[in-house]
Amino acid sequence: MLFNSIYFLFFLPSVVFLYYSIPHKFRWILLFVASSFFYMFFYPPYILILYAIILIDYLCGLWIENSKRKWRFVALLTSILANIALLSYFKYYNFFIDMLDEFALVIHKQNPFHHLSILLPIGLSFHTFQSLSYTIEVYRKKQKAEKHIGYFANYVLFFPQMVAGPIERFDRLGTQLHLKQKLTYDNIANGFRLVLYGLFVKMCIADNFAPLVDEVYTNPQAYISTSVWISMLAFSIQIYADFYGYSTIAIGAARMLGIDLMDNFRQPYFATGIQNFWQRWHISLSTWFRDYVFFSMGGSKVNNARWLFNILVLFAVSGFWHGANYTFIIWGCLHGLAYLLDRFLQSELKINFTKNIFAKIVSASITFFTVTIIWVFFRSESFEKAIIVLKQSLHYSINSTKSLALDVLTFIPFFVFLIVEILIYNKRFDKWIGEKKFILRWFSYLVLLMSILLFSSIDTYPFIYFQF
């Protein structure tokens, strides 16, 4: 079920009403049924995959907690392999087949394996990572195994964040699901504010910039360099607004149920360097890779050569997590190199990107420009297409005659969004607007609502991160 659909407009209030109307001991059943129904809106049979993940990791958690050292590791390995096997089959099978095809050509043999028509379950990478973090924490003895399978199921299935995060840890989300939440004005009001703002960001910003991106990336050779640059900048805005909008709605929907989800974004395009960018962008994934990949490789407690290797592996794996394509790996590696350069400039050359307002503006502009360039590989279907886009952005070709037709109405809500992002810098929208006077608050709600009604895109675009 899409957040920006008429179905969700009725689904969310119904779940909230029922949640607070029934006794606490039955609420886990309501959340389980509601979350299953929410997911089955996309493709009903794939709910069985989620149930399989839940059952495997629930049993592995109990196995780890009740076993001695050797069997604890076997249980953890079972959980890891089961989740990776699901990811590998549904998300990466055809990618690996392509690699085998290339290898078979080199050795002049025939590849016995063939492509399969596989429909990727929505949000599979999010489910597996969230569930895996639980078994890893139980293995590290930082988390007690959950005895009630229903509550563990809701930790994996929880509908606000089940298909695109934030990726929560069990000690945060699982613990809150056990608590008897009370209906409060603050929860409903803050949840409403976040849902409204998230819908505005998704429908008025992301969906309005999407056509500018799709048009150029479909045939970049045909467009003049100015239009290519506009499209590149538009994608930077689109992907942020799309994912930020989803996360904001998710946090708001959970808040209505008394659940606090972690912030997933903190104005990343105001970041003063690539290091700072990754402290602000998709925070739940960045911290997941830090805790379970980077630290497992030794983190920073290694020699310089090994640390450099760890950083590059971390970003390469992060890129591969996003999709079964070389472009995502390249995107990750480029961010890794940019991260290392940023670290060198600050640590070795002692360049301070934040010493004054001028330095902050310059470093933020350079960071945004760098991220925008690297996004080209993320958005392009192939490495060749990415190179074409970059070449077209650098020179004018006599064969390139088309220009993007820009609609001024597209930019009215964008400037509203930009002003709000500046005003709420390092804050969350609900907390910022909640501090304002009654008249200003309701005027803001009216502006957001009218913007959605007047400026939202005619076409509905799926959330970009659903494919991951």
Secondary structure, DSSP 8 states (H G I E B T S, - for coil): --TTSHHHHHHHHHHHHHHHHS-HHHHHHHHHHHHHHHHHTT-GGGHHHHHHHHHHHHHHHHHHHTS-HHHHHHHHHHHHHHHHHHHIIIIIHHHHHHHHHHHHHHTT---S---------TTHHHHHHHHHHHHHHHHTTSS-----HHHHHHHHH-TTTTTT-----TTTHHHHHHS-----HHHHHHHHHHHHHHHHIIIIIIHHHHHHHHHHHHSGGGB-HHHHHHHHHHHHHHHHHHHHHHHHHHHHHHHHTT-------S-GGG-SSHHHHHTTSSHHHHHHHIIIIIGGGTTTSS-HHHHHHHHHHHHHHHHHHH-SSHHHHHHHHHHHHHHHHHHHHHHTS---TTSSHHHHHHHHHHHHHHHHHHHHHHHSSSHHHHHHHHHHHH---TT--B-----HHHHHHHHHHHHHHHHTTTS-HHHHHHTS-HHHHHHHHHHHHHHHHHHS-SS----GGGG-
